[in-house]
Amino acid sequence: MNLIMDGCVYQGYQYGGILRLFNEIIPRMCALDESLHLTLLAPGQNTSPLPAHPRIRHLPIPVRT
């Protein structure tokens, strides 16, 4: 299964709340389902680290000003 997620929460926040959920749950979802391939659409300038897993692809999107 291919899943695309909006990673706009990575713009402007540095820690806590929804970022922690994203960083904890997304890699675990990939680890539980070997057929899951996730594309995370994230702004080019992130203020916090993106979740890491071999089946998570980060795709930078332009930031509107």
All heavy atoms as a GROMACS GRO file, in nm:
protein
  512
    1MET      N    1   0.084  -0.116   0.000
    1MET     CA    2   0.000   0.000   0.000
    1MET      C    3   0.089   0.124   0.000
    1MET      O    4   0.188   0.131   0.074
    1MET     CB    5  -0.090   0.000   0.125
    1MET     CG    6  -0.166   0.128   0.140
    1MET     SD    7  -0.258   0.159   0.294
    1MET     CE    8  -0.274   0.007   0.375
    2ASN      N    9   0.054   0.220  -0.081
    2ASN     CA   10   0.124   0.348  -0.083
    2ASN      C   11   0.038   0.451  -0.013
    2ASN      O   12  -0.081   0.464  -0.041
    2ASN     CB   13   0.152   0.392  -0.227
    2ASN     CG   14   0.249   0.302  -0.295
    2ASN    OD1   15   0.348   0.262  -0.237
    2ASN    ND2   16   0.223   0.268  -0.420
    3LEU      N   17   0.099   0.525   0.077
    3LEU     CA   18   0.028   0.626   0.156
    3LEU      C   19   0.103   0.757   0.145
    3LEU      O   20   0.225   0.760   0.156
    3LEU     CB   21   0.021   0.580   0.303
    3LEU     CG   22  -0.048   0.672   0.402
    3LEU    CD1   23  -0.196   0.686   0.368
    3LEU    CD2   24  -0.031   0.618   0.542
    4ILE      N   25   0.030   0.864   0.123
    4ILE     CA   26   0.089   0.998   0.118
    4ILE      C   27   0.033   1.076   0.235
    4ILE      O   28  -0.088   1.081   0.256
    4ILE     CB   29   0.056   1.070  -0.014
    4ILE    CG1   30   0.114   0.991  -0.131
    4ILE    CG2   31   0.111   1.213  -0.012
    4ILE    CD1   32   0.074   1.045  -0.266
    5MET      N   33   0.123   1.137   0.314
    5MET     CA   34   0.081   1.215   0.431
    5MET      C   35   0.132   1.358   0.420
    5MET      O   36   0.243   1.382   0.373
    5MET     CB   37   0.136   1.153   0.560
    5MET     CG   38   0.079   1.018   0.591
    5MET     SD   39   0.135   0.956   0.750
    5MET     CE   40   0.038   1.057   0.860
    6ASP      N   41   0.050   1.450   0.467
    6ASP     CA   42   0.087   1.590   0.472
    6ASP      C   43   0.171   1.613   0.598
    6ASP      O   44   0.128   1.585   0.709
    6ASP     CB   45  -0.038   1.676   0.476
    6ASP     CG   46  -0.010   1.824   0.475
    6ASP    OD1   47   0.108   1.863   0.475
    6ASP    OD2   48  -0.106   1.901   0.472
    7GLY      N   49   0.293   1.663   0.581
    7GLY     CA   50   0.381   1.686   0.694
    7GLY      C   51   0.394   1.833   0.731
    7GLY      O   52   0.498   1.876   0.779
    8CYS      N   53   0.286   1.910   0.710
    8CYS     CA   54   0.293   2.054   0.740
    8CYS      C   55   0.317   2.081   0.888
    8CYS      O   56   0.360   2.190   0.925
    8CYS     CB   57   0.169   2.125   0.691
    8CYS     SG   58   0.018   2.079   0.776
    9VAL      N   59   0.294   1.982   0.974
    9VAL     CA   60   0.318   2.001   1.117
    9VAL      C   61   0.467   2.020   1.146
    9VAL      O   62   0.502   2.070   1.253
    9VAL     CB   63   0.263   1.885   1.203
    9VAL    CG1   64   0.113   1.875   1.190
    9VAL    CG2   65   0.330   1.756   1.168
   10TYR      N   66   0.553   1.983   1.051
   10TYR     CA   67   0.697   1.999   1.071
   10TYR      C   68   0.745   2.141   1.043
   10TYR      O   69   0.860   2.172   1.059
   10TYR     CB   70   0.774   1.898   0.985
   10TYR     CG   71   0.757   1.758   1.035
   10TYR    CD1   72   0.662   1.674   0.980
   10TYR    CD2   73   0.832   1.712   1.141
   10TYR    CE1   74   0.644   1.546   1.028
   10TYR    CE2   75   0.815   1.584   1.191
   10TYR     CZ   76   0.721   1.502   1.133
   10TYR     OH   77   0.702   1.375   1.182
   11GLN      N   78   0.655   2.226   1.001
   11GLN     CA   79   0.690   2.365   0.976
   11GLN      C   80   0.642   2.450   1.093
   11GLN      O   81   0.524   2.456   1.122
   11GLN     CB   82   0.623   2.414   0.847
   11GLN     CG   83   0.653   2.558   0.816
   11GLN     CD   84   0.575   2.604   0.694
   11GLN    OE1   85   0.494   2.530   0.639
   11GLN    NE2   86   0.600   2.724   0.652
   12GLY      N   87   0.734   2.510   1.163
   12GLY     CA   88   0.698   2.600   1.270
   12GLY      C   89   0.700   2.543   1.410
   12GLY      O   90   0.698   2.617   1.507
   13TYR      N   91   0.698   2.411   1.424
   13TYR     CA   92   0.702   2.350   1.556
   13TYR      C   93   0.835   2.279   1.574
   13TYR      O   94   0.890   2.225   1.480
   13TYR     CB   95   0.589   2.249   1.574
   13TYR     CG   96   0.452   2.311   1.562
   13TYR    CD1   97   0.379   2.298   1.446
   13TYR    CD2   98   0.398   2.382   1.668
   13TYR    CE1   99   0.253   2.356   1.435
   13TYR    CE2  100   0.273   2.440   1.658
   13TYR     CZ  101   0.201   2.426   1.541
   13TYR     OH  102   0.078   2.482   1.530
   14GLN      N  103   0.886   2.276   1.695
   14GLN     CA  104   1.015   2.212   1.720
   14GLN      C  105   1.002   2.083   1.798
   14GLN      O  106   1.084   1.994   1.784
   14GLN     CB  107   1.108   2.308   1.793
   14GLN     CG  108   1.149   2.425   1.706
   14GLN     CD  109   1.249   2.515   1.776
   14GLN    OE1  110   1.278   2.497   1.894
   14GLN    NE2  111   1.302   2.611   1.704
   15TYR      N  112   0.902   2.069   1.881
   15TYR     CA  113   0.889   1.948   1.963
   15TYR      C  114   0.748   1.939   2.021
   15TYR      O  115   0.672   2.036   2.017
   15TYR     CB  116   0.991   1.947   2.077
   15TYR     CG  117   0.982   2.068   2.167
   15TYR    CD1  118   0.898   2.068   2.276
   15TYR    CD2  119   1.055   2.183   2.140
   15TYR    CE1  120   0.887   2.179   2.358
   15TYR    CE2  121   1.045   2.295   2.221
   15TYR     CZ  122   0.961   2.292   2.330
   15TYR     OH  123   0.949   2.401   2.410
   16GLY      N  124   0.718   1.823   2.075
   16GLY     CA  125   0.595   1.803   2.150
   16GLY      C  126   0.471   1.779   2.065
   16GLY      O  127   0.474   1.786   1.943
   17GLY      N  128   0.363   1.748   2.132
   17GLY     CA  129   0.232   1.735   2.072
   17GLY      C  130   0.226   1.646   1.950
   17GLY      O  131   0.265   1.530   1.952
   18ILE      N  132   0.173   1.701   1.843
   18ILE     CA  133   0.150   1.625   1.720
   18ILE      C  134   0.281   1.578   1.657
   18ILE      O  135   0.286   1.472   1.596
   18ILE     CB  136   0.066   1.708   1.620
   18ILE    CG1  137   0.016   1.620   1.504
   18ILE    CG2  138   0.144   1.827   1.567
   18ILE    CD1  139  -0.090   1.523   1.544
   19LEU      N  140   0.390   1.653   1.674
   19LEU     CA  141   0.519   1.610   1.620
   19LEU      C  142   0.564   1.479   1.683
   19LEU      O  143   0.613   1.390   1.613
   19LEU     CB  144   0.627   1.716   1.643
   19LEU     CG  145   0.614   1.844   1.564
   19LEU    CD1  146   0.727   1.939   1.600
   19LEU    CD2  147   0.614   1.816   1.417
   20ARG      N  148   0.545   1.468   1.810
   20ARG     CA  149   0.584   1.344   1.878
   20ARG      C  150   0.501   1.227   1.827
   20ARG      O  151   0.552   1.117   1.805
   20ARG     CB  152   0.569   1.360   2.029
   20ARG     CG  153   0.617   1.238   2.102
   20ARG     CD  154   0.628   1.262   2.248
   20ARG     NE  155   0.681   1.141   2.310
   20ARG     CZ  156   0.735   1.138   2.427
   20ARG    NH1  157   0.745   1.249   2.498
   20ARG    NH2  158   0.780   1.026   2.476
   21LEU      N  159   0.372   1.249   1.808
   21LEU     CA  160   0.287   1.144   1.755
   21LEU      C  161   0.332   1.103   1.615
   21LEU      O  162   0.343   0.984   1.585
   21LEU     CB  163   0.141   1.190   1.751
   21LEU     CG  164   0.071   1.201   1.886
   21LEU    CD1  165  -0.067   1.260   1.869
   21LEU    CD2  166   0.063   1.065   1.952
   22PHE      N  167   0.356   1.198   1.528
   22PHE     CA  168   0.402   1.168   1.393
   22PHE      C  169   0.532   1.090   1.398
   22PHE      O  170   0.548   0.988   1.329
   22PHE     CB  171   0.424   1.297   1.313
   22PHE     CG  172   0.305   1.340   1.232
   22PHE    CD1  173   0.180   1.360   1.289
   22PHE    CD2  174   0.318   1.361   1.096
   22PHE    CE1  175   0.072   1.400   1.214
   22PHE    CE2  176   0.209   1.402   1.019
   22PHE     CZ  177   0.086   1.421   1.078
   23ASN      N  178   0.629   1.136   1.476
   23ASN     CA  179   0.761   1.072   1.480
   23ASN      C  180   0.758   0.934   1.545
   23ASN      O  181   0.845   0.852   1.515
   23ASN     CB  182   0.861   1.162   1.552
   23ASN     CG  183   0.902   1.280   1.469
   23ASN    OD1  184   0.893   1.277   1.347
   23ASN    ND2  185   0.944   1.386   1.533
   24GLU      N  186   0.663   0.907   1.630
   24GLU     CA  187   0.654   0.776   1.694
   24GLU      C  188   0.568   0.679   1.614
   24GLU      O  189   0.604   0.563   1.597
   24GLU     CB  190   0.595   0.790   1.836
   24GLU     CG  191   0.686   0.862   1.933
   24GLU     CD  192   0.807   0.779   1.972
   24GLU    OE1  193   0.796   0.655   1.975
   24GLU    OE2  194   0.911   0.838   2.000
   25ILE      N  195   0.455   0.725   1.564
   25ILE     CA  196   0.359   0.636   1.501
   25ILE      C  197   0.394   0.600   1.357
   25ILE      O  198   0.381   0.485   1.317
   25ILE     CB  199   0.217   0.696   1.510
   25ILE    CG1  200   0.172   0.698   1.655
   25ILE    CG2  201   0.119   0.619   1.423
   25ILE    CD1  202   0.042   0.768   1.680
   26ILE      N  203   0.440   0.696   1.279
   26ILE     CA  204   0.467   0.670   1.136
   26ILE      C  205   0.570   0.558   1.117
   26ILE      O  206   0.544   0.464   1.041
   26ILE     CB  207   0.505   0.799   1.063
   26ILE    CG1  208   0.385   0.893   1.057
   26ILE    CG2  209   0.557   0.769   0.923
   26ILE    CD1  210   0.415   1.030   1.002
   27PRO      N  211   0.687   0.562   1.182
   27PRO     CA  212   0.781   0.450   1.164
   27PRO      C  213   0.726   0.317   1.214
   27PRO      O  214   0.753   0.212   1.156
   27PRO     CB  215   0.904   0.492   1.244
   27PRO     CG  216   0.894   0.639   1.257
   27PRO     CD  217   0.748   0.670   1.260
   28ARG      N  218   0.646   0.320   1.318
   28ARG     CA  219   0.588   0.195   1.371
   28ARG      C  220   0.486   0.137   1.274
   28ARG      O  221   0.474   0.015   1.262
   28ARG     CB  222   0.524   0.220   1.508
   28ARG     CG  223   0.628   0.249   1.614
   28ARG     CD  224   0.565   0.275   1.747
   28ARG     NE  225   0.666   0.326   1.839
   28ARG     CZ  226   0.653   0.323   1.969
   28ARG    NH1  227   0.545   0.273   2.025
   28ARG    NH2  228   0.747   0.372   2.045
   29MET      N  229   0.411   0.223   1.207
   29MET     CA  230   0.318   0.175   1.105
   29MET      C  231   0.393   0.101   0.996
   29MET      O  232   0.350  -0.006   0.952
   29MET     CB  233   0.240   0.293   1.044
   29MET     CG  234   0.136   0.352   1.134
   29MET     SD  235   0.059   0.506   1.072
   29MET     CE  236   0.044   0.482   0.899
   30CYS      N  237   0.505   0.157   0.952
   30CYS     CA  238   0.585   0.094   0.848
   30CYS      C  239   0.646  -0.038   0.897
   30CYS      O  240   0.657  -0.133   0.820
   30CYS     CB  241   0.695   0.188   0.801
   30CYS     SG  242   0.632   0.330   0.710
   31ALA      N  243   0.684  -0.042   1.021
   31ALA     CA  244   0.744  -0.164   1.076
   31ALA      C  245   0.640  -0.276   1.089
   31ALA      O  246   0.674  -0.394   1.074
   31ALA     CB  247   0.807  -0.135   1.212
   32LEU      N  248   0.516  -0.240   1.116
   32LEU     CA  249   0.411  -0.340   1.133
   32LEU      C  250   0.360  -0.398   1.001
   32LEU      O  251   0.315  -0.511   0.996
   32LEU     CB  252   0.293  -0.281   1.211
   32LEU     CG  253   0.317  -0.257   1.359
   32LEU    CD1  254   0.199  -0.182   1.419
   32LEU    CD2  255   0.339  -0.388   1.431
   33ASP      N  256   0.364  -0.318   0.895
   33ASP     CA  257   0.309  -0.361   0.765
   33ASP      C  258   0.417  -0.347   0.658
   33ASP      O  259   0.449  -0.237   0.617
   33ASP     CB  260   0.187  -0.276   0.730
   33ASP     CG  261   0.117  -0.322   0.604
   33ASP    OD1  262   0.167  -0.414   0.536
   33ASP    OD2  263   0.011  -0.265   0.574
   34GLU      N  264   0.471  -0.460   0.615
   34GLU     CA  265   0.580  -0.457   0.517
   34GLU      C  266   0.536  -0.406   0.381
   34GLU      O  267   0.620  -0.365   0.300
   34GLU     CB  268   0.641  -0.596   0.504
   34GLU     CG  269   0.714  -0.640   0.628
   34GLU     CD  270   0.779  -0.776   0.612
   34GLU    OE1  271   0.782  -0.828   0.499
   34GLU    OE2  272   0.825  -0.830   0.713
   35SER      N  273   0.407  -0.404   0.354
   35SER     CA  274   0.360  -0.356   0.224
   35SER      C  275   0.338  -0.204   0.223
   35SER      O  276   0.311  -0.146   0.119
   35SER     CB  277   0.229  -0.424   0.186
   35SER     OG  278   0.124  -0.382   0.271
   36LEU      N  279   0.352  -0.140   0.338
   36LEU     CA  280   0.329   0.004   0.348
   36LEU      C  281   0.453   0.082   0.304
   36LEU      O  282   0.563   0.062   0.355
   36LEU     CB  283   0.294   0.043   0.493
   36LEU     CG  284   0.270   0.191   0.519
   36LEU    CD1  285   0.151   0.242   0.438
   36LEU    CD2  286   0.248   0.215   0.666
   37HIS      N  287   0.432   0.170   0.208
   37HIS     CA  288   0.535   0.263   0.162
   37HIS      C  289   0.476   0.402   0.177
   37HIS      O  290   0.373   0.433   0.118
   37HIS     CB  291   0.575   0.237   0.018
   37HIS     CG  292   0.641   0.104   0.000
   37HIS    ND1  293   0.776   0.086   0.020
   37HIS    CD2  294   0.589  -0.017  -0.031
   37HIS    CE1  295   0.806  -0.041   0.000
   37HIS    NE2  296   0.694  -0.106  -0.031
   38LEU      N  297   0.540   0.485   0.259
   38LEU     CA  298   0.484   0.614   0.295
   38LEU      C  299   0.566   0.727   0.235
   38LEU      O  300   0.689   0.725   0.240
   38LEU     CB  301   0.484   0.626   0.448
   38LEU     CG  302   0.405   0.742   0.502
   38LEU    CD1  303   0.321   0.695   0.619
   38LEU    CD2  304   0.495   0.852   0.546
   39THR      N  305   0.497   0.822   0.176
   39THR     CA  306   0.560   0.945   0.127
   39THR      C  307   0.512   1.058   0.217
   39THR      O  308   0.392   1.081   0.230
   39THR     CB  309   0.521   0.974  -0.019
   39THR    OG1  310   0.562   0.865  -0.100
   39THR    CG2  311   0.586   1.102  -0.068
   40LEU      N  312   0.606   1.126   0.279
   40LEU     CA  313   0.574   1.237   0.369
   40LEU      C  314   0.605   1.367   0.298
   40LEU      O  315   0.721   1.395   0.265
   40LEU     CB  316   0.657   1.226   0.498
   40LEU     CG  317   0.632   1.331   0.604
   40LEU    CD1  318   0.488   1.325   0.654
   40LEU    CD2  319   0.728   1.314   0.720
   41LEU      N  320   0.501   1.443   0.269
   41LEU     CA  321   0.517   1.574   0.206
   41LEU      C  322   0.551   1.673   0.316
   41LEU      O  323   0.469   1.699   0.404
   41LEU     CB  324   0.389   1.616   0.135
   41LEU     CG  325   0.334   1.520   0.030
   41LEU    CD1  326   0.201   1.570  -0.023
   41LEU    CD2  327   0.434   1.503  -0.081
   42ALA      N  328   0.671   1.726   0.314
   42ALA     CA  329   0.715   1.816   0.420
   42ALA      C  330   0.775   1.941   0.358
   42ALA      O  331   0.835   1.936   0.251
   42ALA     CB  332   0.818   1.746   0.508
   43PRO      N  333   0.761   2.054   0.426
   43PRO     CA  334   0.821   2.177   0.376
   43PRO      C  335   0.973   2.165   0.368
   43PRO      O  336   1.033   2.087   0.441
   43PRO     CB  337   0.780   2.283   0.478
   43PRO     CG  338   0.723   2.211   0.593
   43PRO     CD  339   0.693   2.072   0.552
   44GLY      N  340   1.032   2.238   0.276
   44GLY     CA  341   1.176   2.230   0.255
   44GLY      C  342   1.258   2.269   0.377
   44GLY      O  343   1.365   2.216   0.399
   45GLN      N  344   1.210   2.360   0.458
   45GLN     CA  345   1.282   2.403   0.577
   45GLN      C  346   1.208   2.354   0.700
   45GLN      O  347   1.115   2.418   0.748
   45GLN     CB  348   1.295   2.554   0.580
   45GLN     CG  349   1.376   2.608   0.465
   45GLN     CD  350   1.382   2.760   0.466
   45GLN    OE1  351   1.314   2.824   0.543
   45GLN    NE2  352   1.464   2.814   0.379
   46ASN      N  353   1.249   2.238   0.751
   46ASN     CA  354   1.185   2.180   0.869
   46ASN      C  355   1.253   2.230   0.995
   46ASN      O  356   1.374   2.244   0.999
   46ASN     CB  357   1.193   2.027   0.863
   46ASN     CG  358   1.130   1.973   0.738
   46ASN    OD1  359   1.018   2.009   0.706
   46ASN    ND2  360   1.202   1.892   0.666
   47THR      N  361   1.172   2.253   1.097
   47THR     CA  362   1.229   2.298   1.224
   47THR      C  363   1.254   2.181   1.318
   47THR      O  364   1.308   2.200   1.425
   47THR     CB  365   1.136   2.400   1.292
   47THR    OG1  366   1.007   2.342   1.306
   47THR    CG2  367   1.126   2.527   1.209
   48SER      N  368   1.212   2.061   1.280
   48SER     CA  369   1.236   1.943   1.363
   48SER      C  370   1.269   1.825   1.272
   48SER      O  371   1.236   1.826   1.154
   48SER     CB  372   1.114   1.912   1.449
   48SER     OG  373   1.006   1.876   1.368
   49PRO      N  374   1.334   1.722   1.326
   49PRO     CA  375   1.370   1.607   1.243
   49PRO      C  376   1.246   1.530   1.196
   49PRO      O  377   1.148   1.520   1.268
   49PRO     CB  378   1.456   1.520   1.334
   49PRO     CG  379   1.454   1.582   1.468
   49PRO     CD  380   1.381   1.712   1.462
   50LEU      N  381   1.254   1.478   1.075
   50LEU     CA  382   1.146   1.398   1.018
   50LEU      C  383   1.160   1.253   1.061
   50LEU      O  384   1.270   1.207   1.089
   50LEU     CB  385   1.150   1.408   0.865
   50LEU     CG  386   1.133   1.549   0.808
   50LEU    CD1  387   1.154   1.546   0.658
   50LEU    CD2  388   0.997   1.606   0.842
   51PRO      N  389   1.049   1.178   1.065
   51PRO     CA  390   1.058   1.038   1.103
   51PRO      C  391   1.142   0.960   1.003
   51PRO      O  392   1.141   0.989   0.884
   51PRO     CB  393   0.913   0.990   1.103
   51PRO     CG  394   0.838   1.089   1.023
   51PRO     CD  395   0.913   1.217   1.031
   52ALA      N  396   1.214   0.861   1.054
   52ALA     CA  397   1.304   0.784   0.968
   52ALA      C  398   1.264   0.637   0.967
   52ALA      O  399   1.233   0.579   1.071
   52ALA     CB  400   1.447   0.798   1.018
   53HIS      N  401   1.264   0.580   0.848
   53HIS     CA  402   1.241   0.437   0.827
   53HIS      C  403   1.275   0.410   0.681
   53HIS      O  404   1.257   0.499   0.597
   53HIS     CB  405   1.094   0.402   0.856
   53HIS     CG  406   1.070   0.256   0.862
   53HIS    ND1  407   1.048   0.182   0.748
   53HIS    CD2  408   1.064   0.170   0.965
   53HIS    CE1  409   1.030   0.055   0.782
   53HIS    NE2  410   1.039   0.046   0.915
   54PRO      N  411   1.324   0.292   0.649
   54PRO     CA  412   1.361   0.264   0.509
   54PRO      C  413   1.245   0.278   0.410
   54PRO      O  414   1.268   0.308   0.293
   54PRO     CB  415   1.410   0.119   0.513
   54PRO     CG  416   1.452   0.097   0.654
   54PRO     CD  417   1.363   0.183   0.738
   55ARG      N  418   1.121   0.262   0.456
   55ARG     CA  419   1.008   0.274   0.365
   55ARG      C  420   0.935   0.408   0.377
   55ARG      O  421   0.823   0.424   0.328
   55ARG     CB  422   0.911   0.158   0.388
   55ARG     CG  423   0.970   0.026   0.339
   55ARG     CD  424   0.868  -0.085   0.339
   55ARG     NE  425   0.800  -0.106   0.465
   55ARG     CZ  426   0.844  -0.186   0.563
   55ARG    NH1  427   0.957  -0.251   0.549
   55ARG    NH2  428   0.776  -0.200   0.673
   56ILE      N  429   1.000   0.506   0.439
   56ILE     CA  430   0.945   0.642   0.444
   56ILE      C  431   1.029   0.729   0.350
   56ILE      O  432   1.150   0.737   0.363
   56ILE     CB  433   0.948   0.701   0.586
   56ILE    CG1  434   0.859   0.621   0.680
   56ILE    CG2  435   0.904   0.847   0.584
   56ILE    CD1  436   0.865   0.666   0.824
   57ARG      N  437   0.961   0.791   0.256
   57ARG     CA  438   1.029   0.882   0.164
   57ARG      C  439   0.985   1.024   0.197
   57ARG      O  440   0.866   1.051   0.216
   57ARG     CB  441   0.988   0.848   0.020
   57ARG     CG  442   1.057   0.934  -0.083
   57ARG     CD  443   1.016   0.890  -0.220
   57ARG     NE  444   0.891   0.956  -0.253
   57ARG     CZ  445   0.853   0.987  -0.375
   57ARG    NH1  446   0.927   0.952  -0.478
   57ARG    NH2  447   0.739   1.049  -0.396
   58HIS      N  448   1.080   1.114   0.206
   58HIS     CA  449   1.051   1.255   0.233
   58HIS      C  450   1.052   1.330   0.100
   58HIS      O  451   1.148   1.324   0.026
   58HIS     CB  452   1.155   1.316   0.327
   58HIS     CG  453   1.164   1.242   0.457
   58HIS    ND1  454   1.280   1.189   0.503
   58HIS    CD2  455   1.069   1.211   0.549
   58HIS    CE1  456   1.259   1.129   0.618
   58HIS    NE2  457   1.131   1.141   0.648
   59LEU      N  458   0.943   1.399   0.074
   59LEU     CA  459   0.932   1.476  -0.048
   59LEU      C  460   0.914   1.622  -0.010
   59LEU      O  461   0.810   1.660   0.047
   59LEU     CB  462   0.812   1.427  -0.131
   59LEU     CG  463   0.792   1.489  -0.267
   59LEU    CD1  464   0.913   1.459  -0.357
   59LEU    CD2  465   0.666   1.435  -0.330
   60PRO      N  466   1.015   1.706  -0.035
   60PRO     CA  467   1.002   1.846   0.003
   60PRO      C  468   0.901   1.919  -0.086
   60PRO      O  469   0.894   1.892  -0.206
   60PRO     CB  470   1.143   1.903  -0.016
   60PRO     CG  471   1.214   1.806  -0.103
   60PRO     CD  472   1.144   1.675  -0.094
   61ILE      N  473   0.824   2.006  -0.024
   61ILE     CA  474   0.728   2.088  -0.098
   61ILE      C  475   0.764   2.234  -0.074
   61ILE      O  476   0.817   2.269   0.030
   61ILE     CB  477   0.583   2.059  -0.054
   61ILE    CG1  478   0.565   2.078   0.096
   61ILE    CG2  479   0.540   1.920  -0.097
   61ILE    CD1  480   0.424   2.067   0.145
   62PRO      N  481   0.736   2.320  -0.171
   62PRO     CA  482   0.767   2.461  -0.152
   62PRO      C  483   0.677   2.523  -0.046
   62PRO      O  484   0.562   2.484  -0.029
   62PRO     CB  485   0.739   2.523  -0.289
   62PRO     CG  486   0.668   2.422  -0.369
   62PRO     CD  487   0.680   2.290  -0.300
   63VAL      N  488   0.733   2.618   0.026
   63VAL     CA  489   0.661   2.688   0.132
   63VAL      C  490   0.607   2.818   0.077
   63VAL      O  491   0.680   2.896   0.015
   63VAL     CB  492   0.755   2.714   0.252
   63VAL    CG1  493   0.681   2.791   0.360
   63VAL    CG2  494   0.810   2.585   0.305
   64ARG      N  495   0.478   2.840   0.100
   64ARG     CA  496   0.418   2.968   0.058
   64ARG      C  497   0.455   3.077   0.157
   64ARG      O  498   0.453   3.056   0.278
   64ARG     CB  499   0.266   2.956   0.052
   64ARG     CG  500   0.223   2.890  -0.072
   64ARG     CD  501   0.075   2.874  -0.088
   64ARG     NE  502  -0.011   2.970  -0.020
   64ARG     CZ  503  -0.140   2.967  -0.027
   64ARG    NH1  504  -0.199   2.872  -0.095
   64ARG    NH2  505  -0.214   3.056   0.035
   65THR      N  506   0.487   3.191   0.107
   65THR     CA  507   0.520   3.304   0.194
   65THR      C  508   0.417   3.412   0.187
   65THR      O  509   0.336   3.418   0.104
   65THR     CB  510   0.657   3.364   0.157
   65THR    OG1  511   0.654   3.402   0.020
   65THR    CG2  512   0.767   3.265   0.183
   0.00000   0.00000   0.00000
